[in-house]
């Protein structure tokens, strides 16, 4: 199955000092997620950042834009910047964790490792979806006008981003459970 995609080159990078390579992007994710979640409380109740992300119609987004004052516009702009930083950190963290799981499962569960390799290759696409989503939000807030079809594009990009992130997180959790459960198995012991 798609031999040229497997193993992903990142798997070799994570052979040593795994925790020190995964921890920095993960910490940046948590810090920026906490920051923009806190900033979300400043926005009006009908205009939280998630309601902006998932506004499906230009009229719905325009009513959110109309309800905001200048400091709330600044909050949205800063929040977009944090989201763009987080796009890179999500992709990096999930690439590293999927690569770690894939490299640890390669000998005993090659099909599972190949799924991880495919998910690693999908992380740049996830990052692109996230960038498009937040750039469209930024454009609409800079112009203070909800453009036709941009709210729909934003919601579509968000959904596609969440699908890739969700599958990657589920893959990583299942892989970590497998690695933990099999750590005493002699066949797995040499790899771990």
C-alpha positions as YAML, in Angstrom:
chain: A
units: angstrom
residues:
- id: 1
  name: UNK
  ca: [0.00, 0.00, 0.00]
- id: 2
  name: UNK
  ca: [1.66, 3.21, -1.22]
- id: 3
  name: UNK
  ca: [5.20, 2.09, -0.39]
- id: 4
  name: UNK
  ca: [6.67, 5.47, -1.33]
- id: 5
  name: UNK
  ca: [4.74, 7.15, 1.51]
- id: 6
  name: UNK
  ca: [5.96, 4.78, 4.19]
- id: 7
  name: UNK
  ca: [7.92, 5.14, 6.40]
- id: 8
  name: UNK
  ca: [7.66, 8.90, 6.69]
- id: 9
  name: UNK
  ca: [11.10, 10.58, 7.09]
- id: 10
  name: UNK
  ca: [9.91, 12.15, 10.34]
- id: 11
  name: UNK
  ca: [9.88, 8.70, 11.96]
- id: 12
  name: UNK
  ca: [13.69, 8.62, 11.77]
- id: 13
  name: UNK
  ca: [13.89, 12.07, 13.36]
- id: 14
  name: UNK
  ca: [11.97, 10.80, 16.40]
- id: 15
  name: UNK
  ca: [14.25, 7.86, 17.17]
- id: 16
  name: UNK
  ca: [15.92, 9.74, 20.03]
- id: 17
  name: UNK
  ca: [14.92, 12.44, 22.53]
- id: 18
  name: UNK
  ca: [11.26, 12.05, 21.62]
- id: 19
  name: UNK
  ca: [9.82, 13.92, 24.57]
- id: 20
  name: UNK
  ca: [12.10, 16.94, 24.05]
- id: 21
  name: UNK
  ca: [11.02, 17.15, 20.41]
- id: 22
  name: UNK
  ca: [7.27, 16.79, 21.04]
- id: 23
  name: UNK
  ca: [7.02, 18.89, 24.19]
- id: 24
  name: UNK
  ca: [7.82, 22.42, 22.81]
- id: 25
  name: UNK
  ca: [5.15, 22.53, 20.06]
- id: 26
  name: UNK
  ca: [2.66, 20.85, 22.41]
- id: 27
  name: UNK
  ca: [3.29, 23.48, 25.12]
- id: 28
  name: UNK
  ca: [2.92, 26.31, 22.61]
- id: 29
  name: UNK
  ca: [-0.41, 24.76, 21.51]
- id: 30
  name: UNK
  ca: [-1.68, 24.66, 25.09]
- id: 31
  name: UNK
  ca: [-0.53, 28.21, 25.89]
- id: 32
  name: UNK
  ca: [-2.05, 29.77, 22.75]
- id: 33
  name: UNK
  ca: [-5.24, 27.72, 23.15]
- id: 34
  name: UNK
  ca: [-5.56, 29.01, 26.71]
- id: 35
  name: UNK
  ca: [-4.85, 32.58, 25.56]
- id: 36
  name: UNK
  ca: [-7.42, 32.71, 22.80]
- id: 37
  name: UNK
  ca: [-10.01, 30.87, 24.89]
- id: 38
  name: UNK
  ca: [-9.55, 33.54, 27.58]
- id: 39
  name: UNK
  ca: [-9.78, 36.32, 24.99]
- id: 40
  name: UNK
  ca: [-13.00, 34.77, 23.69]
- id: 41
  name: UNK
  ca: [-14.71, 35.91, 26.90]
- id: 42
  name: UNK
  ca: [-14.13, 39.56, 25.90]
- id: 43
  name: UNK
  ca: [-16.23, 39.14, 22.76]
- id: 44
  name: UNK
  ca: [-20.02, 39.57, 22.83]
- id: 45
  name: UNK
  ca: [-22.02, 36.46, 23.67]
- id: 46
  name: UNK
  ca: [-23.30, 36.13, 20.09]
- id: 47
  name: UNK
  ca: [-19.82, 36.83, 18.69]
- id: 48
  name: UNK
  ca: [-17.49, 34.40, 20.38]
- id: 49
  name: UNK
  ca: [-14.66, 33.29, 18.13]
- id: 50
  name: UNK
  ca: [-16.21, 29.87, 17.62]
- id: 51
  name: UNK
  ca: [-19.49, 31.46, 16.52]
- id: 52
  name: UNK
  ca: [-17.45, 33.52, 14.02]
- id: 53
  name: UNK
  ca: [-15.71, 30.37, 12.76]
- id: 54
  name: UNK
  ca: [-18.97, 28.50, 12.27]
- id: 55
  name: UNK
  ca: [-21.17, 31.32, 10.97]
- id: 56
  name: UNK
  ca: [-22.73, 29.66, 7.93]
- id: 57
  name: UNK
  ca: [-24.20, 32.72, 6.23]
- id: 58
  name: UNK
  ca: [-22.91, 36.19, 5.49]
- id: 59
  name: UNK
  ca: [-25.95, 37.73, 7.22]
- id: 60
  name: UNK
  ca: [-25.16, 35.81, 10.41]
- id: 61
  name: UNK
  ca: [-21.52, 36.93, 10.32]
- id: 62
  name: UNK
  ca: [-22.49, 40.51, 9.47]
- id: 63
  name: UNK
  ca: [-24.70, 40.70, 12.57]
- id: 64
  name: UNK
  ca: [-21.73, 39.53, 14.68]
- id: 65
  name: UNK
  ca: [-19.46, 42.15, 13.06]
- id: 66
  name: UNK
  ca: [-22.07, 44.90, 13.63]
- id: 67
  name: UNK
  ca: [-22.35, 44.04, 17.34]
- id: 68
  name: UNK
  ca: [-18.62, 44.58, 18.03]
- id: 69
  name: UNK
  ca: [-16.72, 47.66, 19.13]
- id: 70
  name: UNK
  ca: [-13.13, 48.57, 18.19]
- id: 71
  name: UNK
  ca: [-11.49, 46.79, 21.15]
- id: 72
  name: UNK
  ca: [-13.39, 43.62, 20.27]
- id: 73
  name: UNK
  ca: [-12.14, 43.93, 16.67]
- id: 74
  name: UNK
  ca: [-8.59, 44.11, 18.03]
- id: 75
  name: UNK
  ca: [-9.30, 41.02, 20.14]
- id: 76
  name: UNK
  ca: [-10.47, 39.14, 17.05]
- id: 77
  name: UNK
  ca: [-7.36, 40.24, 15.14]
- id: 78
  name: UNK
  ca: [-5.02, 39.11, 17.90]
- id: 79
  name: UNK
  ca: [-6.96, 35.87, 18.25]
- id: 80
  name: UNK
  ca: [-6.57, 35.22, 14.51]
- id: 81
  name: UNK
  ca: [-2.82, 35.64, 14.93]
- id: 82
  name: UNK
  ca: [-2.77, 33.11, 17.76]
- id: 83
  name: UNK
  ca: [-4.86, 30.72, 15.68]
- id: 84
  name: UNK
  ca: [-2.39, 31.02, 12.79]
- id: 85
  name: UNK
  ca: [0.50, 30.25, 15.16]
- id: 86
  name: UNK
  ca: [-1.48, 27.33, 16.50]
- id: 87
  name: UNK
  ca: [-2.01, 25.99, 12.97]
- id: 88
  name: UNK
  ca: [1.72, 25.35, 12.74]
- id: 89
  name: UNK
  ca: [1.90, 23.96, 16.25]
- id: 90
  name: UNK
  ca: [-1.08, 21.60, 15.76]
- id: 91
  name: UNK
  ca: [0.46, 20.26, 12.58]
- id: 92
  name: UNK
  ca: [3.89, 19.86, 14.18]
- id: 93
  name: UNK
  ca: [2.62, 18.23, 17.37]
- id: 94
  name: UNK
  ca: [0.33, 15.81, 15.53]
- id: 95
  name: UNK
  ca: [3.04, 14.99, 12.99]
- id: 96
  name: UNK
  ca: [5.47, 14.18, 15.79]
- id: 97
  name: UNK
  ca: [3.00, 12.10, 17.80]
- id: 98
  name: UNK
  ca: [1.78, 10.15, 14.75]
- id: 99
  name: UNK
  ca: [5.42, 9.56, 13.71]
- id: 100
  name: UNK
  ca: [6.29, 8.32, 17.19]
- id: 101
  name: UNK
  ca: [3.39, 5.87, 17.24]
- id: 102
  name: UNK
  ca: [4.06, 4.72, 13.66]
- id: 103
  name: UNK
  ca: [7.75, 4.10, 14.34]
- id: 104
  name: UNK
  ca: [6.98, 2.11, 17.51]
- id: 105
  name: UNK
  ca: [4.34, -0.02, 15.79]
- id: 106
  name: UNK
  ca: [6.09, -0.56, 12.44]
- id: 107
  name: UNK
  ca: [7.44, -4.08, 13.04]
- id: 108
  name: UNK
  ca: [4.45, -5.62, 14.80]
- id: 109
  name: UNK
  ca: [1.57, -3.71, 13.17]
- id: 110
  name: UNK
  ca: [2.80, -2.49, 9.80]
- id: 111
  name: UNK
  ca: [-0.70, -1.58, 8.58]
- id: 112
  name: UNK
  ca: [-1.22, 0.60, 11.66]
- id: 113
  name: UNK
  ca: [2.13, 2.29, 11.08]
- id: 114
  name: UNK
  ca: [1.16, 2.99, 7.44]
- id: 115
  name: UNK
  ca: [-2.02, 4.70, 8.64]
- id: 116
  name: UNK
  ca: [0.21, 6.89, 10.81]
- id: 117
  name: UNK
  ca: [2.45, 7.68, 7.84]
- id: 118
  name: UNK
  ca: [-0.58, 8.82, 5.82]
- id: 119
  name: UNK
  ca: [-1.74, 10.99, 8.73]
- id: 120
  name: UNK
  ca: [1.70, 12.60, 8.93]
- id: 121
  name: UNK
  ca: [1.51, 13.46, 5.22]
- id: 122
  name: UNK
  ca: [-1.96, 14.98, 5.82]
- id: 123
  name: UNK
  ca: [-0.75, 17.43, 8.50]
- id: 124
  name: UNK
  ca: [0.42, 20.12, 6.01]
- id: 125
  name: UNK
  ca: [-3.03, 19.91, 4.39]
- id: 126
  name: UNK
  ca: [-4.64, 20.34, 7.82]
- id: 127
  name: UNK
  ca: [-2.43, 23.39, 8.36]
- id: 128
  name: UNK
  ca: [-3.50, 24.86, 4.99]
- id: 129
  name: UNK
  ca: [-7.19, 24.38, 5.87]
- id: 130
  name: UNK
  ca: [-6.63, 26.14, 9.20]
- id: 131
  name: UNK
  ca: [-4.75, 29.01, 7.53]
- id: 132
  name: UNK
  ca: [-7.47, 29.53, 4.91]
- id: 133
  name: UNK
  ca: [-10.13, 29.49, 7.60]
- id: 134
  name: UNK
  ca: [-8.50, 32.20, 9.70]
- id: 135
  name: UNK
  ca: [-7.28, 34.36, 6.83]
- id: 136
  name: UNK
  ca: [-10.87, 34.56, 5.54]
- id: 137
  name: UNK
  ca: [-12.00, 35.57, 9.02]
- id: 138
  name: UNK
  ca: [-9.27, 38.23, 9.19]
- id: 139
  name: UNK
  ca: [-10.17, 39.65, 5.76]
- id: 140
  name: UNK
  ca: [-13.83, 39.99, 6.73]
- id: 141
  name: UNK
  ca: [-13.01, 41.66, 10.02]
- id: 142
  name: UNK
  ca: [-10.51, 44.06, 8.48]
- id: 143
  name: UNK
  ca: [-13.10, 45.16, 5.93]
- id: 144
  name: UNK
  ca: [-15.89, 44.87, 8.54]
- id: 145
  name: UNK
  ca: [-18.02, 43.24, 5.87]
- id: 146
  name: UNK
  ca: [-19.15, 39.63, 5.61]
- id: 147
  name: UNK
  ca: [-18.32, 38.63, 2.05]
- id: 148
  name: UNK
  ca: [-20.56, 36.35, 0.04]
- id: 149
  name: UNK
  ca: [-19.59, 32.68, 0.36]
- id: 150
  name: UNK
  ca: [-16.60, 33.36, 2.68]
- id: 151
  name: UNK
  ca: [-18.50, 32.28, 5.84]
- id: 152
  name: UNK
  ca: [-19.36, 29.02, 4.08]
- id: 153
  name: UNK
  ca: [-15.71, 28.57, 3.04]
- id: 154
  name: UNK
  ca: [-14.59, 29.28, 6.60]
- id: 155
  name: UNK
  ca: [-16.98, 26.68, 8.03]
- id: 156
  name: UNK
  ca: [-15.96, 24.10, 5.40]
- id: 157
  name: UNK
  ca: [-12.25, 24.63, 6.11]
- id: 158
  name: UNK
  ca: [-12.94, 24.31, 9.83]
- id: 159
  name: UNK
  ca: [-14.79, 21.02, 9.38]
- id: 160
  name: UNK
  ca: [-12.04, 19.54, 7.18]
- id: 161
  name: UNK
  ca: [-9.40, 20.70, 9.67]
- id: 162
  name: UNK
  ca: [-11.31, 19.10, 12.56]
- id: 163
  name: UNK
  ca: [-11.68, 15.80, 10.69]
- id: 164
  name: UNK
  ca: [-7.92, 15.48, 10.14]
- id: 165
  name: UNK
  ca: [-7.13, 16.60, 13.70]
- id: 166
  name: UNK
  ca: [-9.75, 14.24, 15.17]
- id: 167
  name: UNK
  ca: [-8.52, 11.21, 13.25]
- id: 168
  name: UNK
  ca: [-4.90, 12.05, 14.15]
- id: 169
  name: UNK
  ca: [-5.70, 12.40, 17.85]
- id: 170
  name: UNK
  ca: [-7.68, 9.13, 17.88]
- id: 171
  name: UNK
  ca: [-4.83, 7.37, 16.04]
- id: 172
  name: UNK
  ca: [-2.28, 8.71, 18.55]
- id: 173
  name: UNK
  ca: [-4.37, 7.71, 21.57]
- id: 174
  name: UNK
  ca: [-4.98, 4.19, 20.23]
- id: 175
  name: UNK
  ca: [-1.29, 3.87, 19.38]
- id: 176
  name: UNK
  ca: [-0.14, 5.03, 22.81]
- id: 177
  name: UNK
  ca: [-2.54, 2.57, 24.45]
- id: 178
  name: UNK
  ca: [-1.16, -0.24, 22.26]
- id: 179
  name: UNK
  ca: [2.41, 0.72, 23.10]
- id: 180
  name: UNK
  ca: [1.60, 0.89, 26.82]
- id: 181
  name: UNK
  ca: [-0.28, -2.43, 26.85]
- id: 182
  name: UNK
  ca: [2.35, -4.25, 24.79]
- id: 183
  name: UNK
  ca: [5.36, -2.84, 26.65]
- id: 184
  name: UNK
  ca: [5.85, -6.14, 28.53]
- id: 185
  name: UNK
  ca: [5.44, -8.30, 25.41]
- id: 186
  name: UNK
  ca: [8.91, -9.66, 24.46]
- id: 187
  name: UNK
  ca: [8.23, -9.07, 20.73]
- id: 188
  name: UNK
  ca: [7.66, -5.37, 21.38]
- id: 189
  name: UNK
  ca: [10.20, -4.94, 24.17]
- id: 190
  name: UNK
  ca: [13.24, -4.44, 21.91]
- id: 191
  name: UNK
  ca: [11.61, -1.59, 20.00]
- id: 192
  name: UNK
  ca: [10.40, 0.36, 23.02]
...
